[in-house]
Amino acid sequence: MKGIGRYILSAGLLLGMWKALSMITGSTILPSPERAFKAFGQAVKHTEFWVHFGSSALRIMAAMAVA
């Protein structure tokens, strides 16, 4: 398995472990991937998310420029 297949396998394993851990620990400690992606989908619809995202991106670019 070479190239993109390794990345797909790694992403699948990561999501599988996340799902298993969320089932073991309970959703109050670690939410399921589905719940997290749903919350992210709702967050990106709001302007406040993009304001904070832009501020963070500017700080990251400034830090890289200084480094």
PDB file with one MODEL, atoms N, CA, C and O in Angstrom:
MODEL        1
ATOM      1  N   MET A   1       0.856  -1.175   0.000  1.00  0.00           N
ATOM      2  CA  MET A   1       0.000   0.000   0.000  1.00  0.00           C
ATOM      3  C   MET A   1       0.900   1.235   0.000  1.00  0.00           C
ATOM      4  O   MET A   1       1.672   1.457   0.933  1.00  0.00           O
ATOM      5  N   LYS A   2       0.790   2.017  -1.039  1.00  0.00           N
ATOM      6  CA  LYS A   2       1.634   3.201  -1.149  1.00  0.00           C
ATOM      7  C   LYS A   2       0.794   4.429  -1.398  1.00  0.00           C
ATOM      8  O   LYS A   2      -0.393   4.358  -1.716  1.00  0.00           O
ATOM      9  N   GLY A   3       1.455   5.556  -1.240  1.00  0.00           N
ATOM     10  CA  GLY A   3       0.841   6.827  -1.580  1.00  0.00           C
ATOM     11  C   GLY A   3      -0.370   7.172  -0.743  1.00  0.00           C
ATOM     12  O   GLY A   3      -0.339   7.100   0.485  1.00  0.00           O
ATOM     13  N   ILE A   4      -1.442   7.548  -1.432  1.00  0.00           N
ATOM     14  CA  ILE A   4      -2.643   8.055  -0.772  1.00  0.00           C
ATOM     15  C   ILE A   4      -3.322   6.990   0.077  1.00  0.00           C
ATOM     16  O   ILE A   4      -4.034   7.322   1.025  1.00  0.00           O
ATOM     17  N   GLY A   5      -3.117   5.727  -0.243  1.00  0.00           N
ATOM     18  CA  GLY A   5      -3.737   4.641   0.515  1.00  0.00           C
ATOM     19  C   GLY A   5      -3.339   4.650   1.983  1.00  0.00           C
ATOM     20  O   GLY A   5      -4.157   4.364   2.857  1.00  0.00           O
ATOM     21  N   ARG A   6      -2.094   4.975   2.246  1.00  0.00           N
ATOM     22  CA  ARG A   6      -1.620   5.042   3.632  1.00  0.00           C
ATOM     23  C   ARG A   6      -2.330   6.153   4.400  1.00  0.00           C
ATOM     24  O   ARG A   6      -2.681   5.980   5.568  1.00  0.00           O
ATOM     25  N   TYR A   7      -2.539   7.285   3.745  1.00  0.00           N
ATOM     26  CA  TYR A   7      -3.228   8.402   4.394  1.00  0.00           C
ATOM     27  C   TYR A   7      -4.691   8.059   4.671  1.00  0.00           C
ATOM     28  O   TYR A   7      -5.228   8.397   5.726  1.00  0.00           O
ATOM     29  N   ILE A   8      -5.319   7.395   3.726  1.00  0.00           N
ATOM     30  CA  ILE A   8      -6.713   6.990   3.909  1.00  0.00           C
ATOM     31  C   ILE A   8      -6.829   5.983   5.045  1.00  0.00           C
ATOM     32  O   ILE A   8      -7.734   6.078   5.874  1.00  0.00           O
ATOM     33  N   LEU A   9      -5.913   5.018   5.082  1.00  0.00           N
ATOM     34  CA  LEU A   9      -5.905   4.027   6.149  1.00  0.00           C
ATOM     35  C   LEU A   9      -5.659   4.684   7.500  1.00  0.00           C
ATOM     36  O   LEU A   9      -6.322   4.354   8.484  1.00  0.00           O
ATOM     37  N   SER A  10      -4.710   5.612   7.550  1.00  0.00           N
ATOM     38  CA  SER A  10      -4.415   6.314   8.803  1.00  0.00           C
ATOM     39  C   SER A  10      -5.611   7.119   9.283  1.00  0.00           C
ATOM     40  O   SER A  10      -5.936   7.098  10.471  1.00  0.00           O
ATOM     41  N   ALA A  11      -6.268   7.824   8.378  1.00  0.00           N
ATOM     42  CA  ALA A  11      -7.450   8.612   8.743  1.00  0.00           C
ATOM     43  C   ALA A  11      -8.572   7.701   9.236  1.00  0.00           C
ATOM     44  O   ALA A  11      -9.267   8.033  10.197  1.00  0.00           O
ATOM     45  N   GLY A  12      -8.748   6.570   8.590  1.00  0.00           N
ATOM     46  CA  GLY A  12      -9.775   5.618   9.012  1.00  0.00           C
ATOM     47  C   GLY A  12      -9.494   5.048  10.396  1.00  0.00           C
ATOM     48  O   GLY A  12     -10.400   4.917  11.219  1.00  0.00           O
ATOM     49  N   LEU A  13      -8.219   4.706  10.648  1.00  0.00           N
ATOM     50  CA  LEU A  13      -7.846   4.195  11.963  1.00  0.00           C
ATOM     51  C   LEU A  13      -8.032   5.255  13.042  1.00  0.00           C
ATOM     52  O   LEU A  13      -8.513   4.955  14.134  1.00  0.00           O
ATOM     53  N   LEU A  14      -7.656   6.479  12.740  1.00  0.00           N
ATOM     54  CA  LEU A  14      -7.820   7.568  13.698  1.00  0.00           C
ATOM     55  C   LEU A  14      -9.296   7.779  14.034  1.00  0.00           C
ATOM     56  O   LEU A  14      -9.656   7.908  15.204  1.00  0.00           O
ATOM     57  N   LEU A  15     -10.144   7.815  13.016  1.00  0.00           N
ATOM     58  CA  LEU A  15     -11.580   7.981  13.252  1.00  0.00           C
ATOM     59  C   LEU A  15     -12.161   6.793  14.018  1.00  0.00           C
ATOM     60  O   LEU A  15     -13.027   6.965  14.877  1.00  0.00           O
ATOM     61  N   GLY A  16     -11.684   5.595  13.705  1.00  0.00           N
ATOM     62  CA  GLY A  16     -12.153   4.406  14.413  1.00  0.00           C
ATOM     63  C   GLY A  16     -11.772   4.432  15.888  1.00  0.00           C
ATOM     64  O   GLY A  16     -12.584   4.094  16.749  1.00  0.00           O
ATOM     65  N   MET A  17     -10.535   4.834  16.177  1.00  0.00           N
ATOM     66  CA  MET A  17     -10.097   4.931  17.571  1.00  0.00           C
ATOM     67  C   MET A  17     -10.874   6.021  18.304  1.00  0.00           C
ATOM     68  O   MET A  17     -11.265   5.844  19.458  1.00  0.00           O
ATOM     69  N   TRP A  18     -11.095   7.150  17.627  1.00  0.00           N
ATOM     70  CA  TRP A  18     -11.867   8.250  18.217  1.00  0.00           C
ATOM     71  C   TRP A  18     -13.271   7.776  18.567  1.00  0.00           C
ATOM     72  O   TRP A  18     -13.767   8.038  19.663  1.00  0.00           O
ATOM     73  N   LYS A  19     -13.912   7.074  17.629  1.00  0.00           N
ATOM     74  CA  LYS A  19     -15.274   6.571  17.849  1.00  0.00           C
ATOM     75  C   LYS A  19     -15.298   5.586  19.021  1.00  0.00           C
ATOM     76  O   LYS A  19     -16.180   5.656  19.877  1.00  0.00           O
ATOM     77  N   ALA A  20     -14.330   4.673  19.056  1.00  0.00           N
ATOM     78  CA  ALA A  20     -14.279   3.681  20.133  1.00  0.00           C
ATOM     79  C   ALA A  20     -14.061   4.356  21.483  1.00  0.00           C
ATOM     80  O   ALA A  20     -14.729   4.015  22.459  1.00  0.00           O
ATOM     81  N   LEU A  21     -13.146   5.294  21.548  1.00  0.00           N
ATOM     82  CA  LEU A  21     -12.887   5.994  22.807  1.00  0.00           C
ATOM     83  C   LEU A  21     -14.092   6.808  23.258  1.00  0.00           C
ATOM     84  O   LEU A  21     -14.375   6.893  24.453  1.00  0.00           O
ATOM     85  N   SER A  22     -14.800   7.405  22.308  1.00  0.00           N
ATOM     86  CA  SER A  22     -15.990   8.176  22.694  1.00  0.00           C
ATOM     87  C   SER A  22     -17.082   7.259  23.233  1.00  0.00           C
ATOM     88  O   SER A  22     -17.852   7.658  24.106  1.00  0.00           O
ATOM     89  N   MET A  23     -17.153   6.050  22.726  1.00  0.00           N
ATOM     90  CA  MET A  23     -18.146   5.101  23.220  1.00  0.00           C
ATOM     91  C   MET A  23     -17.758   4.595  24.617  1.00  0.00           C
ATOM     92  O   MET A  23     -18.623   4.369  25.463  1.00  0.00           O
ATOM     93  N   ILE A  24     -16.459   4.422  24.847  1.00  0.00           N
ATOM     94  CA  ILE A  24     -15.981   3.928  26.142  1.00  0.00           C
ATOM     95  C   ILE A  24     -16.103   4.999  27.221  1.00  0.00           C
ATOM     96  O   ILE A  24     -16.581   4.729  28.322  1.00  0.00           O
ATOM     97  N   THR A  25     -15.669   6.215  26.896  1.00  0.00           N
ATOM     98  CA  THR A  25     -15.621   7.277  27.904  1.00  0.00           C
ATOM     99  C   THR A  25     -16.950   8.003  28.067  1.00  0.00           C
ATOM    100  O   THR A  25     -17.194   8.618  29.106  1.00  0.00           O
ATOM    101  N   GLY A  26     -17.775   7.944  27.099  1.00  0.00           N
ATOM    102  CA  GLY A  26     -19.051   8.667  27.156  1.00  0.00           C
ATOM    103  C   GLY A  26     -18.947   9.992  26.431  1.00  0.00           C
ATOM    104  O   GLY A  26     -17.870  10.579  26.339  1.00  0.00           O
ATOM    105  N   SER A  27     -20.062  10.454  25.921  1.00  0.00           N
ATOM    106  CA  SER A  27     -20.060  11.642  25.071  1.00  0.00           C
ATOM    107  C   SER A  27     -19.779  12.929  25.835  1.00  0.00           C
ATOM    108  O   SER A  27     -19.421  13.934  25.221  1.00  0.00           O
ATOM    109  N   THR A  28     -19.930  12.928  27.161  1.00  0.00           N
ATOM    110  CA  THR A  28     -19.647  14.162  27.902  1.00  0.00           C
ATOM    111  C   THR A  28     -18.153  14.410  28.019  1.00  0.00           C
ATOM    112  O   THR A  28     -17.728  15.558  28.146  1.00  0.00           O
ATOM    113  N   ILE A  29     -17.351  13.357  27.978  1.00  0.00           N
ATOM    114  CA  ILE A  29     -15.896  13.505  28.065  1.00  0.00           C
ATOM    115  C   ILE A  29     -15.283  13.667  26.672  1.00  0.00           C
ATOM    116  O   ILE A  29     -14.474  14.567  26.445  1.00  0.00           O
ATOM    117  N   LEU A  30     -15.667  12.803  25.757  1.00  0.00           N
ATOM    118  CA  LEU A  30     -15.145  12.838  24.390  1.00  0.00           C
ATOM    119  C   LEU A  30     -16.303  12.628  23.430  1.00  0.00           C
ATOM    120  O   LEU A  30     -16.817  11.514  23.318  1.00  0.00           O
ATOM    121  N   PRO A  31     -16.723  13.680  22.734  1.00  0.00           N
ATOM    122  CA  PRO A  31     -17.859  13.526  21.817  1.00  0.00           C
ATOM    123  C   PRO A  31     -17.492  12.636  20.628  1.00  0.00           C
ATOM    124  O   PRO A  31     -16.319  12.507  20.275  1.00  0.00           O
ATOM    125  N   SER A  32     -18.487  12.039  20.031  1.00  0.00           N
ATOM    126  CA  SER A  32     -18.258  11.179  18.866  1.00  0.00           C
ATOM    127  C   SER A  32     -17.827  12.029  17.675  1.00  0.00           C
ATOM    128  O   SER A  32     -18.089  13.231  17.637  1.00  0.00           O
ATOM    129  N   PRO A  33     -17.163  11.401  16.702  1.00  0.00           N
ATOM    130  CA  PRO A  33     -16.772  12.150  15.501  1.00  0.00           C
ATOM    131  C   PRO A  33     -17.970  12.785  14.794  1.00  0.00           C
ATOM    132  O   PRO A  33     -17.883  13.906  14.292  1.00  0.00           O
ATOM    133  N   GLU A  34     -19.084  12.058  14.761  1.00  0.00           N
ATOM    134  CA  GLU A  34     -20.273  12.590  14.094  1.00  0.00           C
ATOM    135  C   GLU A  34     -20.755  13.870  14.773  1.00  0.00           C
ATOM    136  O   GLU A  34     -21.086  14.853  14.109  1.00  0.00           O
ATOM    137  N   ARG A  35     -20.789  13.843  16.086  1.00  0.00           N
ATOM    138  CA  ARG A  35     -21.241  15.010  16.837  1.00  0.00           C
ATOM    139  C   ARG A  35     -20.284  16.192  16.660  1.00  0.00           C
ATOM    140  O   ARG A  35     -20.716  17.338  16.531  1.00  0.00           O
ATOM    141  N   ALA A  36     -18.985  15.901  16.655  1.00  0.00           N
ATOM    142  CA  ALA A  36     -17.994  16.963  16.491  1.00  0.00           C
ATOM    143  C   ALA A  36     -18.077  17.581  15.096  1.00  0.00           C
ATOM    144  O   ALA A  36     -18.011  18.802  14.954  1.00  0.00           O
ATOM    145  N   PHE A  37     -18.220  16.746  14.069  1.00  0.00           N
ATOM    146  CA  PHE A  37     -18.314  17.271  12.704  1.00  0.00           C
ATOM    147  C   PHE A  37     -19.605  18.057  12.497  1.00  0.00           C
ATOM    148  O   PHE A  37     -19.623  19.051  11.772  1.00  0.00           O
ATOM    149  N   LYS A  38     -20.679  17.611  13.133  1.00  0.00           N
ATOM    150  CA  LYS A  38     -21.943  18.337  13.039  1.00  0.00           C
ATOM    151  C   LYS A  38     -21.819  19.715  13.688  1.00  0.00           C
ATOM    152  O   LYS A  38     -22.297  20.709  13.142  1.00  0.00           O
ATOM    153  N   ALA A  39     -21.175  19.769  14.859  1.00  0.00           N
ATOM    154  CA  ALA A  39     -20.974  21.049  15.546  1.00  0.00           C
ATOM    155  C   ALA A  39     -20.076  21.965  14.721  1.00  0.00           C
ATOM    156  O   ALA A  39     -20.316  23.170  14.656  1.00  0.00           O
ATOM    157  N   PHE A  40     -19.048  21.407  14.093  1.00  0.00           N
ATOM    158  CA  PHE A  40     -18.170  22.205  13.241  1.00  0.00           C
ATOM    159  C   PHE A  40     -18.942  22.760  12.050  1.00  0.00           C
ATOM    160  O   PHE A  40     -18.774  23.925  11.688  1.00  0.00           O
ATOM    161  N   GLY A  41     -19.785  21.934  11.442  1.00  0.00           N
ATOM    162  CA  GLY A  41     -20.601  22.381  10.317  1.00  0.00           C
ATOM    163  C   GLY A  41     -21.526  23.526  10.691  1.00  0.00           C
ATOM    164  O   GLY A  41     -21.765  24.428   9.887  1.00  0.00           O
ATOM    165  N   GLN A  42     -22.041  23.489  11.899  1.00  0.00           N
ATOM    166  CA  GLN A  42     -22.900  24.576  12.366  1.00  0.00           C
ATOM    167  C   GLN A  42     -22.079  25.827  12.669  1.00  0.00           C
ATOM    168  O   GLN A  42     -22.537  26.943  12.425  1.00  0.00           O
ATOM    169  N   ALA A  43     -20.876  25.647  13.197  1.00  0.00           N
ATOM    170  CA  ALA A  43     -20.039  26.794  13.570  1.00  0.00           C
ATOM    171  C   ALA A  43     -19.596  27.598  12.350  1.00  0.00           C
ATOM    172  O   ALA A  43     -19.567  28.827  12.404  1.00  0.00           O
ATOM    173  N   VAL A  44     -19.251  26.921  11.248  1.00  0.00           N
ATOM    174  CA  VAL A  44     -18.738  27.636  10.080  1.00  0.00           C
ATOM    175  C   VAL A  44     -19.806  28.485   9.392  1.00  0.00           C
ATOM    176  O   VAL A  44     -19.488  29.294   8.520  1.00  0.00           O
ATOM    177  N   LYS A  45     -21.040  28.310   9.771  1.00  0.00           N
ATOM    178  CA  LYS A  45     -22.124  29.110   9.192  1.00  0.00           C
ATOM    179  C   LYS A  45     -22.229  30.493   9.830  1.00  0.00           C
ATOM    180  O   LYS A  45     -22.950  31.354   9.326  1.00  0.00           O
ATOM    181  N   HIS A  46     -21.519  30.710  10.928  1.00  0.00           N
ATOM    182  CA  HIS A  46     -21.617  31.961  11.663  1.00  0.00           C
ATOM    183  C   HIS A  46     -20.412  32.853  11.402  1.00  0.00           C
ATOM    184  O   HIS A  46     -19.286  32.370  11.284  1.00  0.00           O
ATOM    185  N   THR A  47     -20.651  34.137  11.314  1.00  0.00           N
ATOM    186  CA  THR A  47     -19.602  35.119  11.049  1.00  0.00           C
ATOM    187  C   THR A  47     -18.552  35.128  12.139  1.00  0.00           C
ATOM    188  O   THR A  47     -17.368  35.299  11.850  1.00  0.00           O
ATOM    189  N   GLU A  48     -18.954  34.948  13.378  1.00  0.00           N
ATOM    190  CA  GLU A  48     -18.015  34.993  14.497  1.00  0.00           C
ATOM    191  C   GLU A  48     -16.897  33.955  14.337  1.00  0.00           C
ATOM    192  O   GLU A  48     -15.745  34.226  14.679  1.00  0.00           O
ATOM    193  N   PHE A  49     -17.234  32.774  13.820  1.00  0.00           N
ATOM    194  CA  PHE A  49     -16.233  31.747  13.574  1.00  0.00           C
ATOM    195  C   PHE A  49     -15.154  32.263  12.633  1.00  0.00           C
ATOM    196  O   PHE A  49     -13.963  32.086  12.886  1.00  0.00           O
ATOM    197  N   TRP A  50     -15.577  32.902  11.549  1.00  0.00           N
ATOM    198  CA  TRP A  50     -14.630  33.364  10.546  1.00  0.00           C
ATOM    199  C   TRP A  50     -13.798  34.545  11.047  1.00  0.00           C
ATOM    200  O   TRP A  50     -12.647  34.708  10.641  1.00  0.00           O
ATOM    201  N   VAL A  51     -14.368  35.358  11.915  1.00  0.00           N
ATOM    202  CA  VAL A  51     -13.599  36.451  12.521  1.00  0.00           C
ATOM    203  C   VAL A  51     -12.465  35.870  13.359  1.00  0.00           C
ATOM    204  O   VAL A  51     -11.321  36.308  13.245  1.00  0.00           O
ATOM    205  N   HIS A  52     -12.776  34.897  14.192  1.00  0.00           N
ATOM    206  CA  HIS A  52     -11.757  34.268  15.028  1.00  0.00           C
ATOM    207  C   HIS A  52     -10.752  33.486  14.181  1.00  0.00           C
ATOM    208  O   HIS A  52      -9.555  33.492  14.467  1.00  0.00           O
ATOM    209  N   PHE A  53     -11.241  32.820  13.149  1.00  0.00           N
ATOM    210  CA  PHE A  53     -10.357  32.079  12.248  1.00  0.00           C
ATOM    211  C   PHE A  53      -9.356  33.019  11.580  1.00  0.00           C
ATOM    212  O   PHE A  53      -8.165  32.717  11.502  1.00  0.00           O
ATOM    213  N   GLY A  54      -9.851  34.162  11.098  1.00  0.00           N
ATOM    214  CA  GLY A  54      -8.974  35.143  10.454  1.00  0.00           C
ATOM    215  C   GLY A  54      -7.942  35.709  11.414  1.00  0.00           C
ATOM    216  O   GLY A  54      -6.782  35.891  11.045  1.00  0.00           O
ATOM    217  N   SER A  55      -8.356  35.988  12.640  1.00  0.00           N
ATOM    218  CA  SER A  55      -7.416  36.494  13.644  1.00  0.00           C
ATOM    219  C   SER A  55      -6.325  35.481  13.932  1.00  0.00           C
ATOM    220  O   SER A  55      -5.150  35.835  14.027  1.00  0.00           O
ATOM    221  N   SER A  56      -6.707  34.235  14.069  1.00  0.00           N
ATOM    222  CA  SER A  56      -5.723  33.178  14.328  1.00  0.00           C
ATOM    223  C   SER A  56      -4.775  33.008  13.149  1.00  0.00           C
ATOM    224  O   SER A  56      -3.569  32.843  13.334  1.00  0.00           O
ATOM    225  N   ALA A  57      -5.323  33.048  11.933  1.00  0.00           N
ATOM    226  CA  ALA A  57      -4.486  32.897  10.736  1.00  0.00           C
ATOM    227  C   ALA A  57      -3.469  34.038  10.637  1.00  0.00           C
ATOM    228  O   ALA A  57      -2.315  33.809  10.278  1.00  0.00           O
ATOM    229  N   LEU A  58      -3.888  35.249  10.950  1.00  0.00           N
ATOM    230  CA  LEU A  58      -2.960  36.382  10.920  1.00  0.00           C
ATOM    231  C   LEU A  58      -1.852  36.224  11.955  1.00  0.00           C
ATOM    232  O   LEU A  58      -0.692  36.521  11.666  1.00  0.00           O
ATOM    233  N   ARG A  59      -2.191  35.764  13.148  1.00  0.00           N
ATOM    234  CA  ARG A  59      -1.172  35.553  14.182  1.00  0.00           C
ATOM    235  C   ARG A  59      -0.176  34.477  13.759  1.00  0.00           C
ATOM    236  O   ARG A  59       1.023  34.611  14.002  1.00  0.00           O
ATOM    237  N   ILE A  60      -0.667  33.413  13.130  1.00  0.00           N
ATOM    238  CA  ILE A  60       0.211  32.345  12.667  1.00  0.00           C
ATOM    239  C   ILE A  60       1.148  32.857  11.586  1.00  0.00           C
ATOM    240  O   ILE A  60       2.342  32.560  11.607  1.00  0.00           O
ATOM    241  N   MET A  61       0.613  33.627  10.637  1.00  0.00           N
ATOM    242  CA  MET A  61       1.450  34.172   9.553  1.00  0.00           C
ATOM    243  C   MET A  61       2.488  35.157  10.111  1.00  0.00           C
ATOM    244  O   MET A  61       3.634  35.174   9.660  1.00  0.00           O
ATOM    245  N   ALA A  62       2.088  35.968  11.084  1.00  0.00           N
ATOM    246  CA  ALA A  62       3.039  36.906  11.699  1.00  0.00           C
ATOM    247  C   ALA A  62       4.145  36.139  12.413  1.00  0.00           C
ATOM    248  O   ALA A  62       5.314  36.514  12.318  1.00  0.00           O
ATOM    249  N   ALA A  63       3.797  35.083  13.118  1.00  0.00           N
ATOM    250  CA  ALA A  63       4.804  34.292  13.818  1.00  0.00           C
ATOM    251  C   ALA A  63       5.767  33.637  12.831  1.00  0.00           C
ATOM    252  O   ALA A  63       6.966  33.558  13.097  1.00  0.00           O
ATOM    253  N   MET A  64       5.253  33.167  11.697  1.00  0.00           N
ATOM    254  CA  MET A  64       6.123  32.554  10.689  1.00  0.00           C
ATOM    255  C   MET A  64       7.026  33.594  10.045  1.00  0.00           C
ATOM    256  O   MET A  64       8.176  33.305   9.715  1.00  0.00           O
ATOM    257  N   ALA A  65       6.510  34.794   9.867  1.00  0.00           N
ATOM    258  CA  ALA A  65       7.321  35.850   9.267  1.00  0.00           C
ATOM    259  C   ALA A  65       8.470  36.255  10.201  1.00  0.00           C
ATOM    260  O   ALA A  65       9.569  36.566   9.742  1.00  0.00           O
ATOM    261  N   VAL A  66       8.209  36.250  11.497  1.00  0.00           N
ATOM    262  CA  VAL A  66       9.231  36.626  12.478  1.00  0.00           C
ATOM    263  C   VAL A  66      10.274  35.528  12.619  1.00  0.00           C
ATOM    264  O   VAL A  66      11.449  35.813  12.848  1.00  0.00           O
ATOM    265  N   ALA A  67       9.853  34.276  12.483  1.00  0.00           N
ATOM    266  CA  ALA A  67      10.763  33.142  12.722  1.00  0.00           C
ATOM    267  C   ALA A  67      11.850  33.022  11.682  1.00  0.00           C
ATOM    268  O   ALA A  67      12.681  32.118  11.759  1.00  0.00           O
TER     269      ALA A  67
ENDMDL
END
